[in-house]
Amino acid sequence: MTRALLTAAVLAFVFGGCTCVDGICMSLGTTPQAQFFGLAGHPVTVPLVSPLECGSRTPTRVDVSVFDPVIARVESTVSAPTVSSDGFRAELEFTPQVAGTHHVVARFEPELGQVEVDVIVAADRTDAGSIVSSCERGDFTPGGLALCWRTGGVDVLGTTQAFEKPHVARFGSTLWVSDGTTLERWREDGGAFERVETSTAPPHTSIVPGADDALLVASGADVLWWADGGWQHTGLKAPAGNAIYRRGNRIVTVRGGTSSTVNDGTGWCVIELGDRDGGRCTPAIGAFVVGASPDGIAAKIETGSIIDAALFDDRSSTSLRLPPGFVVEARNPRTWDNVALIAPNGAGPTDAGPFVVKATPEGLILEFYDRGPLTVTSTCVTTGTRLIRR
């Protein structure tokens, strides 16, 4: 088998009608293998199984079409069909060039079953640039500075600068630093951070940063808006974990509910700063938030035995269906810039993942970094020994 990296396949069988002359096609009642492994740029081998038995009738060929995420055809090869105890079999091989869901349609001819396979291909990031570091959590600024979270503070690697405060949050080139009552705003300039503001703020436990203003989570989960050296109540309550996303004056929270109605802030809510009517909320049934980052609020959505990885922002929500044996999680979560991972839950393959969820204009894709991530931000994968640039 080629290098084992995520491609997950969810198989749906659509059997064409059999006009059998000397044998009646019967389902064997088996469930073919439903998980495979591969990477963009690497060959993927997919066993195709049509779990039918048709007496003396056997397939003479397999017609296959493979489509990439934008429905462009992908070149592939398929072996001659064989007969086995679990039905008709063939092996498909193709090399995906892009990350994302690839759809396979295979038909055993003449009219001996159709197999459809969705293959989720992960982007190969094993050659991403990195630096040696034992940080608990890392982050890279637009100007190239490397931030290293450790117990009690944050170091700017390669410099003598350090922030000995419990609350540090970055937005672009702006760094917000606080001890819970004194709030400082720093800006990246010439290979270091320069302080541009120091103010006394209401007691707070978390910062959702912006370039020139910030949201502060105060006692009782009240969300305050800090701007121009002063603050005002937003009328909002922070959800569990203080996972809040903002774009400009729009604030997003997600609280999973169990019904198709919303009340008391449950659901996916988008609120304008200064708007006191509670904003617009949409049901988010089964959603469990795992983190928030500049891309949105990451969550897992459970519907019975089905699990989706989801991302919510102020405009839309996107999701990615996971195969059996995988879960959505966040490791060593922080209140801001905490990206979701997809990992095997013990029932899945032990050599797959974890994988990093990445938002693209086309939807969610997965990335593989070769070393097990401990924490992930929008700019950095931290392994415990290295900081890998995303």
N, C-alpha and C positions, 0 to 999 in steps of 0.2 A: 504494500500500500504506500502511496506517496505520503509526504509529510502530513501528519494528522492535524488539520486545522478546520475551523468550523465551516461546514456546509451542512445545513440541517435539511432533511427532506421530509415533507409531509405528503404521503402518497394517497391519492384518490383514484380508485379504479372505476373506469367506465367501460363496461363490456359491451362490445357491439353484438348485435344479434347474430346467431350462428345458424346458417342454413345448412344443417348437417344432413348428409346423405347416409353415411354408414356409421354414425356415432352421434350421441347426444352430448353436448357440452355441459359439464357439471362443475360447479364451484367446489374447490377442495376445502374451503372454509378456513384457509390459513391466512396469516397476516405477514406479508413480506417485510424484509428488513426496511426500516424507515429512517435510518440515520447514516449519513456519509460525511466524509471529511475532505477538505481541499482548500485551496487559496486562489485568489486571483493571480493569474500568471503561472499557475502550476496545473498539471494535468489532474483531472478529476475522473475517477472510475465509479460508475453507478451501475449496480446490478438491477436489471429490469426483470420483473417476475409477473407473469399473468397466471394467477392461481386457478387454472382451469384444467380439466381433463376431458378430452373429446374423443375417446375411443381410439380408433385407428387414424384419426385426422391429426396431423401435426403441422406446425408452421414451417413455411419454406423461406420466409424472410421477415425482417423487422424494419418497418419504415419509421424513421425518427426525425423529429424536428426539435431543435433547441433554440430558445429565444432568450436574449439578455434582458435587463431591466427596462430597456426602451423598445422592446419587441423587435430588435434586430436579430436576424438569424446568426447562429454561432456554428462554425464548422465542427463536425463531430464524426466519429466512426462507431460502428456497432458490429458486434460479432454475429456469426451465424447462430440462429436459435437452436436450443437444445431442449430435450424433455427430461425433467427431473421429478423427484417425488413431490416437490412443492409447486409443480406446474411447468409452464413454458418459460425458459430463461434466455437472457442475452446480456452481454456486457457492453455498456455505452462508455465511451471516453471522449471528453472534450476539455479544452483549456479555456476557462473563462478569463477574459481580459479586464473586466471591471467587477467591483464589488456590488452586491445586491442580489435580488432574487432572480434566478434563472429558471425558466419553465421548460420542462421536457414533455413531449407527447410522443409516445411510442406505440405503434400498432403491430401486433403479431398477425401476419397474413398467411392464408386467406381467412379473415374475419374470425380470429381466435383470441380476441381480447385487446383492449386498449389500456395503457398505463399512462398516467399523468403524474409527474414528479416536480415538486418545487424545491429547488436547491438554493439555499441562502449562502452566498459566497462572501467570505471575509477579505478585506483588504490586507495585503501583506505589508506590514510596517516593521519587519524584522531588521531593516537596514536604517531605521530612523536614527538621527544623531543623538548622542547622549553624553552626559558627564558623570564622573564618579562622585557619588554622594551617599551618605547614610541618613539623609533627611527622613522624617516621618511623612512629609508631604512636600512636594515641590511645585513651583510655578515659574513661568517665564513671562517677562514684560515685553511690550512692543519694542522697546529699545534694546532688548537682549539680556537684561539683568536676570539672574537666577535667584529666586527666593526659596529659602529653606526653612520650613516649619520644624521646630523642635520643642521639647518641653519648656514652657515658660516664655517663648518668644519666636522671632523670625530673624534669620540672618540673610544679608545680601551677599551671596557667595562671590569671592574674588575681591571683596572690599572689607573695610573695617566697620561698615555700617550694620547696626543691628537694632531691632525694636523689641524691647523687653516688656511687652504688654500682652495681655491675654486675647485681645480682639484685634485682628489684622485682616482686612479685606481689600482686594484689589479690583478696580474697574479700569481697564485700559491702562493708561499711564498714571492713574491716580491711586494712591494708597491711603486708606483710612485706618487709623491706629487709635486704640482706646484702652483705658484701664477700667472702663465701666462708668466713669463720670467725666473724665477729661478726654475730649475728642480732638484728634489732630488730623489734618489733611496734608498729605505730602504729594509732590509731583515729580515724576522722573525727569531728570535734566542732566545731560552731560555725563552719563555713566554713574549717577547716584540719585538719591531722592532728596529734594529740597522741601522743607516745611513751608506751607503757605497759609496755614490757619491753625490756631489753637483756641478752643472754647470749652467752657464748662457746659455740659449737657445733662439732661435728666438721666438718672441711673438706667443703664440698659445692659442687655446680655448678648446682643447680636447686632450686626451691621449688614444691611443690604446696600452695597455701594453704588454710587453713580459718579459721573465725572466731576460735578460741582456740588452735588447734594447727596443725601443718603437717607435711607430709612433705618430707624432704630427700633429694636424690639425692647420695650420697657417692661417693668413689672406688671403682672397680670396679663401679659401677652399683648398689651396695647402697642400698636404700630404708630410711631411718631415720624413726622417728616422734618428732616433737618436741612435748612437751606439759608444761606446768607447770614450765618452766625446765630440763627434762632430756630425755634421749632414750633410745630403745631400738631394737634391730634389729627389723625386721618379718619378716626372713627372705626378703624379696622382692628380685628384681633388676629394675631399670627396663628397659623395652624401648628399642629404638633411638629417638632423639629425645626420650626421657624423657616420652613422652605417657602420663600417668596421670590417671585420673578418680577422684574420690571423692565419696561421699554418706554423711555421718556416718562410721561405722566401716567402711564398705565401700569397697574399692579395686578399680578395674577397669583391666585392661590388655588390649591386643589385639596379638597377633602372628600374622600371616597364615601359614597352613600350606598344604601341597599335598595333604594327605590328609584323610580323614574321622576320623582319630584325633588325639588331642592328647598331646603329651609335652614335657617340659622347658619348660613354660609357654607352648607355642604355643596359638593359638586365642583365644577371648574368655573371659577369666578374671575371676571375681568372688571376692574374698578378704576375709574379715573380719579387721580388725586384731587381732592377738593369736592368730589361728588359724594353727597351724603345719602343717596337713595339706595345704596347697597350694590350698585353695578348690575352686571348681567351674569347670571349663573346658569350653567348647563349641567345636567346630571352626569356624574362620574361614577357609575355603578362598579363596585369591586376594585376601585383604584386605591393603591397604597403607595404613598410618596416615598422615594428613596433619596432624593436630593434636588438641588437647584443650581443652575449655572447660567452663564450668559446666553445659552441656547434655549433655556426653558426649564420647566419642572419635570424631572424624570420620575416615572412611576411604573409599577407593575399593575396590570389589570387581570384579575382572576375571574373567569366565568366557568364555574364547574371545574373541570380538569384542564381547561385551556388557559394558558398564560401568555399575555402580550407584554412586550416592552413598549412604553408609551412616552411621548414628550409633548407637553402642553406649553404654548406661549400665549400671547395676547391675541393672536390671529387664528391659529389653527391647532389641531392636535394630530399627531401622526403616531403610527404604531407598527410593530413588527411581531408577527406570530412566532412563538418559540416552539421548537419540537419537544416532545416528552423528554424529561430528564434534565432540563435546563431551567434556571431561575434568574430573576433580575435582582441585583443587590448593589449596595454601595458599601465600600470598606472604609473603616475609620471616618465616618461621615463628618463633614463640617457643615455649618449652616449656609455657607455660600461657596459656589463653584465646586460642586461635587457631582461628578459624571457617573452614570450608571454602568455597571458591568453585567455581562451575561456569563454565567458559569454553570458547570454541571452540578447537580444537587446530590450526587451520590448514586442516583439511579441511572444517570447518563454515563457516557464514555469518560474514562478517567484521563484520557490524553487530549481532551478537547477544551480549549479555553484556559483561563477566562478571556473574554473578548470585551473590547470597549465599544460602547454605543456612540455613534457619531451622527449628528444631524447634517443632512445635505439638502439642497433645494428639491431633490427628487424623493426625499424621505430618509428613513433611518437605515444606516448600514452598520456593519461590524468591522472592527479593526483587530489585528493580531500583532502583538509586540514581542513574541518569543520568550519573554520573561514574565513571570506572574506578577501582575500589578498589585500593589498594596493600596494605593490611592490614585485617583485620576482627577485632574482638573481639565479645564478647557484647553490648556496649553501643554500639560505635562503628565506623563505616566511615571509614578514613583514605585520602584521595585524594592527599595531597602538598601540597594547598593549603587543604583544609578538613577539619574533623572533623564528621562527620554522625552525629547521634544515632539509634540504632536503636530 
